[in-house]
Amino acid sequence: MAAALGLSACTSGSGPSTTDTQAPAGGAAPAQAEAAKLTTTPANGAQDVAPGDPVKVTVANGELQNVSLTNPDGKQVAGQLAADKHSWTTTEDLGYGKTYTWTGSATGEDGKPVQLSGSFGTVTPKRQISGSLNVGDQQTYGIAMPIALTFSSKVTDKAAAERALSVETTPKTEGSWAWLSDTEVHWRPKEYYQPGTKVTVNANIYGVKIGDGTYGKSDVSSTFTIGRSQIVKGDTRTHRMQVIRDGVQIADYPVSYGLDSDPGRVTHSGTHVVMSKYPVYSMSNPRYGYTDVNVPWAVRISNNGEFIHGLASSVWAQGKKNISHGCLNLSPTNAKQYYDGVLTGDPVEITGSTQQLSAKDGDYSDWTYSWDDWAKLSALAS
């Protein structure tokens, strides 16, 4: 008779459990014809198993004949038998708070069957948290575009969460995750992306324990493309900005930057990233006495109030004097020309001012960090 898999007693562990057949009464089986030995992960009787943990059956000294894992309703969990018939692995997510039951069999080298049986239970979370990405499927972004994953509440086990994240690029691009807060983690490349790079980001957080009693609610993913290379280079001292596309300068605009003598109005030096754009945008700054001023062709480059936009009333100062409240003022005609060609994720490199852009200046401040400092913000940094 074949031995039943595992032990009958319950356990809270989720490691593997094994079983094999006993030697026949007439003596030990020949060494070249051993009994099948089954191993299940999680172990038989395990409780509070995270649905994101590996779930599989392996066999030594034989082949799997059939494997079935069923939920409490009797529905079979989808799985894949390896070509060599030495293992079977689930290919769909398990549910929370459910008991799963193994059935099946294997045949040993000795030609005798071993029955697969047993069960385990998955955890019932105290709380589930979700994540959302800033990048959309099949979209095209600029060469400085960061990937931002924002969680619905605080993540206490950042290392576990980060291990569930991946970024695949073609061509291969070096990059790193960095935790900018307890709820937000970003990925950026070491250098600007190469134009045309294909990027796929996967946050496989469902079933992953990312805090005390807290588990991921659902996976999120996106595949997008990096477009042409476009870099804006602006110098507040020359009152101009150049647009460099694929290594060729395509525009040189006169600009009025922020009033440098007022820290509240200065345009910050540093690498900004285009965040969004609007045909018309209403601007207000009660501190400086204006509200609901509509400006055309507005391109946001930080969350501290800096835009590139058109403003007819400052054309007289553009190319000569810095008088704005931090924005890059262009003529409406030039602003429209720039607006039409800009992509979210384009870098805007500003130099010459008395104030430096920093991490507190916006959601896309990723490029204010040196590469070494950025990599240190990974929860998996050694």
C-alpha positions as CSV (number, residue, x, y, z in Angstrom):
1,M,0.0,0.0,0.0
2,A,1.2,3.5,-0.8
3,A,1.8,5.8,2.1
4,A,-0.4,8.9,2.4
5,L,1.4,12.2,2.0
6,G,2.5,14.2,5.1
7,L,1.4,14.1,8.8
8,S,-2.1,14.3,10.1
9,A,-1.2,16.9,12.7
10,C,-1.6,20.6,11.9
11,T,1.3,23.0,11.9
12,S,1.7,26.7,11.5
13,G,4.8,26.3,9.3
14,S,4.8,26.6,5.5
15,G,7.9,24.7,4.6
16,P,7.9,21.6,2.5
17,S,6.7,18.2,3.7
18,T,7.7,14.8,2.2
19,T,6.7,11.2,2.0
20,D,7.9,8.0,0.4
21,T,7.0,4.3,0.4
22,Q,8.4,1.8,2.9
23,A,10.6,-1.0,1.8
24,P,8.7,-4.1,1.0
25,A,8.6,-6.9,3.6
26,G,10.8,-9.1,1.5
27,G,13.7,-6.7,1.8
28,A,14.9,-3.3,0.5
29,A,14.2,-2.2,-3.0
30,P,17.3,-2.3,-5.3
31,A,19.2,1.0,-5.2
32,Q,18.5,1.5,-8.9
33,A,14.8,1.3,-8.4
34,E,13.9,3.6,-5.5
35,A,10.5,4.6,-4.2
36,A,9.0,8.0,-5.2
37,K,9.5,10.8,-2.6
38,L,7.0,13.6,-2.8
39,T,7.5,17.1,-1.4
40,T,4.8,19.7,-1.1
41,T,5.3,23.4,-0.5
42,P,3.7,24.7,1.8
43,A,3.9,21.7,4.1
44,N,0.9,19.6,4.9
45,G,-1.2,21.2,7.6
46,A,0.4,24.6,7.3
47,Q,-1.7,27.6,8.3
48,D,-1.6,31.4,7.6
49,V,0.2,30.8,4.3
50,A,0.6,34.0,2.2
51,P,-1.0,33.5,-1.1
52,G,2.0,35.0,-2.8
53,D,4.3,32.3,-1.4
54,P,5.4,29.4,-3.7
55,V,2.9,26.6,-4.1
56,K,4.3,23.4,-5.7
57,V,4.8,19.7,-5.6
58,T,8.1,18.0,-6.5
59,V,9.0,14.3,-6.8
60,A,12.4,12.6,-6.4
61,N,13.0,9.1,-7.7
62,G,10.0,9.1,-9.9
63,E,7.5,11.0,-12.0
64,L,4.2,12.8,-11.2
65,Q,1.2,11.2,-12.8
66,N,-1.5,13.7,-11.8
67,V,-1.8,16.6,-9.4
68,S,-4.9,18.5,-8.3
69,L,-5.1,21.4,-5.8
70,T,-8.7,22.4,-5.0
71,N,-10.3,25.2,-3.0
72,P,-13.2,24.8,-0.5
73,D,-15.7,24.9,-3.3
74,G,-14.0,22.1,-5.2
75,K,-12.6,24.3,-7.9
76,Q,-9.2,23.2,-9.2
77,V,-6.4,25.7,-9.1
78,A,-4.6,26.1,-12.4
79,G,-1.1,24.7,-12.5
80,Q,1.7,23.6,-14.8
81,L,3.4,20.2,-14.8
82,A,7.1,20.4,-15.8
83,A,8.2,18.7,-19.0
84,D,10.3,16.2,-17.0
85,K,7.3,15.5,-14.7
86,H,9.4,16.2,-11.6
87,S,7.4,19.2,-10.4
88,W,4.0,20.9,-10.6
89,T,3.5,24.6,-9.8
90,T,0.4,26.8,-9.5
91,T,-0.1,29.3,-12.3
92,E,-2.9,31.4,-10.7
93,D,-3.2,33.2,-7.4
94,L,-4.7,31.6,-4.3
95,G,-7.3,33.3,-2.3
96,Y,-7.1,34.7,1.2
97,G,-8.6,32.8,4.1
98,K,-9.1,29.5,2.3
99,T,-8.2,25.9,2.8
100,Y,-6.6,24.0,-0.2
101,T,-6.5,20.3,-0.6
102,W,-4.0,18.2,-2.5
103,T,-4.8,15.0,-4.5
104,G,-2.9,13.1,-7.1
105,S,-0.2,10.5,-7.4
106,A,3.4,9.7,-8.5
107,T,5.1,6.6,-9.7
108,G,8.5,5.7,-8.3
109,E,11.5,4.1,-10.1
110,D,10.3,0.9,-8.4
111,G,7.1,1.1,-10.4
112,K,4.9,1.6,-7.4
113,P,2.5,4.5,-6.9
114,V,2.6,7.0,-4.1
115,Q,-0.6,8.9,-3.4
116,L,-0.6,12.7,-3.0
117,S,-2.8,14.1,-0.2
118,G,-2.9,16.8,2.4
119,S,-4.0,20.4,2.8
120,F,-3.0,23.9,4.0
121,G,-4.7,27.2,4.8
122,T,-4.0,30.7,3.6
123,V,-3.9,33.7,5.8
124,T,-6.8,36.1,6.5
125,P,-5.2,39.6,6.4
126,K,-5.9,42.2,9.0
127,R,-5.6,44.7,6.2
128,Q,-5.0,44.8,2.5
129,I,-3.3,47.7,0.7
130,S,-3.3,48.5,-3.0
131,G,-0.8,50.3,-5.2
132,S,-1.1,52.6,-8.3
133,L,1.4,53.4,-11.0
134,N,2.0,56.8,-12.6
135,V,2.7,55.3,-16.0
136,G,0.0,54.1,-18.4
137,D,-0.1,51.1,-20.8
138,Q,1.1,51.8,-24.3
139,Q,2.0,55.4,-23.5
140,T,5.2,57.2,-24.7
141,Y,7.3,59.2,-22.2
142,G,10.5,61.3,-22.2
143,I,13.9,60.0,-21.4
144,A,13.9,61.1,-17.7
145,M,10.5,59.6,-16.8
146,P,10.5,58.1,-13.3
147,I,8.3,55.1,-12.4
148,A,6.3,55.9,-9.3
149,L,4.3,53.3,-7.3
150,T,2.1,54.8,-4.6
151,F,0.5,52.6,-1.9
152,S,-2.9,53.3,-0.3
153,S,-1.3,53.2,3.2
154,K,2.0,52.9,5.0
155,V,4.3,50.0,4.1
156,T,6.2,48.7,7.1
157,D,8.1,45.9,5.4
158,K,9.6,47.8,2.5
159,A,12.1,45.1,1.6
160,A,9.3,42.5,1.1
161,A,7.3,45.0,-1.0
162,E,10.4,45.8,-3.1
163,R,11.2,42.2,-3.8
164,A,7.8,41.9,-5.4
165,L,8.6,44.7,-7.9
166,S,10.4,44.4,-11.2
167,V,11.4,46.6,-14.2
168,E,12.4,45.0,-17.5
169,T,13.9,47.2,-20.2
170,T,15.0,46.7,-23.8
171,P,17.7,47.6,-24.3
172,K,18.9,46.7,-20.8
173,T,19.0,49.8,-18.6
174,E,20.6,50.1,-15.2
175,G,18.2,51.5,-12.6
176,S,17.1,51.2,-9.0
177,W,14.1,51.6,-6.7
178,A,14.2,54.2,-4.0
179,W,11.7,54.8,-1.2
180,L,10.8,58.5,-1.0
181,S,8.3,58.0,1.8
182,D,6.4,55.2,3.6
183,T,3.8,55.1,0.9
184,E,5.8,55.9,-2.3
185,V,8.7,54.1,-4.1
186,H,10.2,55.2,-7.4
187,W,12.4,53.6,-10.0
188,R,14.7,55.6,-12.3
189,P,17.6,54.7,-14.6
190,K,21.1,55.6,-13.6
191,E,21.3,57.8,-16.8
192,Y,18.6,59.0,-19.1
193,Y,16.9,56.2,-21.0
194,Q,18.0,55.6,-24.6
195,P,15.3,56.7,-27.1
196,G,13.0,53.9,-28.0
197,T,13.5,51.9,-24.9
198,K,10.7,49.4,-24.1
199,V,9.8,49.3,-20.4
200,T,7.6,46.9,-18.4
201,V,7.0,47.4,-14.7
202,N,5.3,44.7,-12.6
203,A,4.2,45.2,-9.0
204,N,3.3,41.6,-8.0
205,I,2.2,42.6,-4.6
206,Y,-1.0,40.4,-4.3
207,G,-0.6,37.9,-1.5
208,V,2.7,39.4,-0.3
209,K,3.1,40.2,3.4
210,I,4.3,43.8,3.5
211,G,3.6,44.6,7.1
212,D,2.3,43.1,10.4
213,G,-0.9,41.5,9.2
214,T,-0.9,43.6,6.1
215,Y,-0.9,42.1,2.6
216,G,-1.1,43.3,-1.0
217,K,-4.5,43.6,-2.5
218,S,-3.8,43.3,-6.2
219,D,-1.0,43.3,-8.8
220,V,-0.5,46.3,-11.1
221,S,1.6,46.5,-14.2
222,S,2.3,48.7,-17.2
223,T,4.3,48.5,-20.5
224,F,5.3,51.8,-22.1
225,T,7.9,53.2,-24.5
226,I,10.5,56.0,-24.2
227,G,10.2,58.4,-27.1
228,R,12.8,60.6,-28.8
229,S,15.4,62.3,-26.8
230,Q,14.5,65.9,-25.9
231,I,16.3,68.0,-23.3
232,V,15.6,71.6,-22.4
233,K,18.7,73.5,-21.3
234,G,18.0,76.9,-19.7
235,D,20.3,79.5,-18.0
236,T,18.6,82.1,-15.8
237,R,21.6,84.4,-16.4
238,T,21.3,84.5,-20.2
239,H,17.5,84.6,-20.1
240,R,17.2,81.9,-22.8
241,M,16.3,78.2,-23.1
242,Q,17.4,75.8,-25.8
243,V,15.5,72.7,-26.9
244,I,17.8,69.8,-27.9
245,R,16.1,67.0,-29.8
246,D,18.1,63.9,-30.6
247,G,21.3,65.8,-30.1
248,V,20.3,68.7,-32.4
249,Q,19.2,72.1,-31.2
250,I,15.8,72.8,-32.7
251,A,14.9,76.0,-30.8
252,D,16.5,78.9,-28.8
253,Y,13.8,80.9,-27.0
254,P,14.0,84.2,-25.1
255,V,12.7,83.6,-21.6
256,S,11.9,85.5,-18.4
257,Y,12.7,83.4,-15.4
258,G,11.8,83.9,-11.8
259,L,13.0,87.0,-10.0
260,D,16.3,85.8,-8.5
261,S,16.5,88.3,-5.7
262,D,13.4,86.9,-4.1
263,P,13.7,83.3,-2.8
264,G,9.9,82.9,-3.1
265,R,10.0,83.7,-6.8
266,V,13.3,82.3,-8.1
267,T,13.4,79.5,-10.7
268,H,15.4,76.7,-9.2
269,S,18.5,75.3,-10.8
270,G,18.6,71.5,-11.3
271,T,17.1,68.8,-13.4
272,H,13.3,69.2,-13.5
273,V,11.0,66.6,-15.2
274,V,7.9,67.5,-17.3
275,M,4.9,66.2,-15.2
276,S,1.9,67.3,-17.3
277,K,0.7,69.9,-19.7
278,Y,-2.5,72.0,-20.2
279,P,-3.7,74.2,-23.1
280,V,-4.9,76.7,-20.4
281,Y,-4.0,76.7,-16.8
282,S,-5.3,79.0,-14.0
283,M,-2.6,80.2,-11.6
284,S,-3.0,81.7,-8.2
285,N,-0.5,83.0,-5.6
286,P,-2.3,85.1,-3.0
287,R,1.1,85.8,-1.3
288,Y,2.0,87.9,-4.3
289,G,-1.4,89.3,-5.0
290,Y,-2.8,87.3,-7.9
291,T,-5.5,84.7,-8.3
292,D,-7.1,82.8,-11.2
293,V,-4.7,84.2,-13.9
294,N,-5.2,82.0,-17.0
295,V,-2.0,81.3,-19.0
296,P,-1.8,79.5,-22.3
297,W,0.3,76.4,-23.2
298,A,1.3,75.5,-19.6
299,V,3.8,72.7,-19.0
300,R,4.4,71.7,-15.4
301,I,8.0,70.9,-14.5
302,S,7.8,70.7,-10.6
303,N,5.3,70.7,-7.8
304,N,6.6,74.0,-6.4
305,G,4.7,76.1,-8.9
306,E,7.2,76.0,-11.8
307,F,5.8,75.9,-15.3
308,I,6.9,76.7,-18.8
309,H,4.1,78.7,-20.3
310,G,3.1,81.6,-22.5
311,L,2.6,85.1,-21.1
312,A,2.1,88.0,-23.5
313,S,2.4,90.7,-20.8
314,S,6.1,89.7,-20.1
315,V,7.3,89.6,-23.7
316,W,9.1,92.9,-23.2
317,A,11.3,91.2,-20.5
318,Q,11.8,87.8,-22.2
319,G,15.4,87.4,-23.2
320,K,16.4,90.5,-21.1
321,K,15.2,90.3,-17.5
322,N,13.9,87.8,-15.0
323,I,10.6,89.0,-13.6
324,S,8.4,85.9,-13.2
325,H,7.2,84.2,-10.0
326,G,9.3,81.1,-10.7
327,C,7.9,80.0,-14.1
328,L,9.7,80.2,-17.5
329,N,7.7,82.8,-19.4
330,L,7.7,82.5,-23.2
331,S,5.7,84.4,-25.8
332,P,2.4,82.6,-26.5
333,T,3.7,81.7,-30.0
334,N,6.9,80.1,-28.7
335,A,5.0,78.5,-25.8
336,K,2.6,76.8,-28.3
337,Q,5.6,75.5,-30.4
338,Y,7.3,74.0,-27.3
339,Y,4.0,72.6,-25.9
340,D,3.2,70.8,-29.1
341,G,6.4,68.8,-29.0
342,V,6.8,68.1,-25.3
343,L,6.4,64.7,-23.6
344,T,5.7,63.9,-20.0
345,G,9.1,62.7,-18.7
346,D,11.2,65.2,-20.7
347,P,14.1,66.6,-18.6
348,V,14.4,70.4,-18.2
349,E,17.9,71.3,-17.0
350,I,18.1,74.8,-15.4
351,T,21.3,76.5,-14.3
352,G,22.4,79.9,-13.0
353,S,20.0,80.7,-10.2
354,T,20.7,81.1,-6.5
355,Q,18.4,78.3,-5.4
356,Q,18.8,74.6,-6.0
357,L,15.9,72.2,-6.8
358,S,15.6,69.6,-4.1
359,A,13.5,66.5,-3.2
360,K,10.9,68.6,-1.4
361,D,10.1,70.5,-4.6
362,G,7.9,67.8,-6.2
363,D,6.9,64.3,-7.0
364,Y,9.4,64.0,-9.9
365,S,12.4,65.2,-8.0
366,D,14.2,61.9,-8.7
367,W,17.1,63.5,-10.6
368,T,18.0,65.8,-7.7
369,Y,19.8,62.8,-6.2
370,S,23.2,61.6,-7.2
371,W,23.1,58.0,-8.4
372,D,24.9,56.8,-5.2
373,D,22.5,58.6,-2.9
374,W,19.5,57.3,-5.0
375,A,20.6,53.7,-4.8
376,K,21.0,53.9,-1.0
377,L,17.3,54.6,-0.8
378,S,16.5,51.1,-1.9
379,A,15.2,48.8,0.9
380,L,17.4,46.1,-0.5
381,A,20.6,48.2,-0.6
382,S,23.5,46.2,0.9
